[in-house]
Amino acid sequence: MTDLVIDTTTILSLALTLLLLTTAYVLSLRLLPSSTTPKIRTLYIWHLFDALIHFILEGSFLYNCFFTYTSVIPTSDYPHPASLGAEESGHFLGYHDRRYGSAYGKNAFAKLWQEYAKADKRWGGADLTVISLELLTVGLGVPLALYVTELIRSGAGQTGKAGGRASAKLWFWASVLATGELYGGFMTFAPEWLSGNMNLDTGNWMFLWVYLVFFNTLWVWFPLWVLYEAYGSIATAFDRADGKAVVSKKKA
């Protein structure tokens, strides 16, 4: 078991996450009417927080993966796999003499990811599976989350504020994003579960329960809640449509 160390980087990393959540909440108060239901407001806050986290934090992860590296001094048999360190996972971007990732950076976000890499060391380097997932998350997930927030701001999902088609768009795209979040989370951690958690530090209370369990399961519970609410809204819409169809037949 590793010792619990709370340093400046730890505090600043947690504070940044809290700041992004607070920003999403404050914007919900400014941009949504006071009559907004708690469910729709929560949906707005979650998707805006989701977009901010993915764009700022995971976007910085990708930046460091593509632009931060250290040069490797060749050995006599380099680049034979036996000459590479255990943390090396292929030749990222085709460079045999470089190692990419936040572990080799000095900028503020590199320090943040160095902190998280204490819990999951894949985030300190250029893990190909993680990078592939984050390209989709930042490139597609962020615009989609912002689109959902804009639909909500325009009145979708609120009675009497927008048409049924706008609400249909809201719940459809929120469901698409939620499904993607769940799939991405599974593909991030399934390789670790199948390999005995080689890259995870589960012996440290903070790394296990705060970094790995708490923060990552947020992207399990909230997407599941979104899917539950979407199912309820879709089912209600079909019930109403069926009821109107029965009334129309009786009148005919």
Secondary structure, DSSP 8 states (H G I E B T S, - for coil): -------HHHHHHHHHHHHHHHHHHHHHHHHS-TT--HHHHHHHHHHHHHHHIIIIIIHHHHHHHHH-EEE----TTTTSGGGS-TT--S-GGG-TTEEESGGG--SHHHHHHHHHTTTBGGGGTT-HHHHHHHHHIIIIIHHHHHHHHHHHHTTTTSTTTS-HHHHHHHHHHHHHHHHHHHHHHHHHHHHHHHTTSTTB--SSHIIIIIIIIIHHHHHHHHHHHHHHHHHHHHHHHHHHHHHHHHHHHHH-
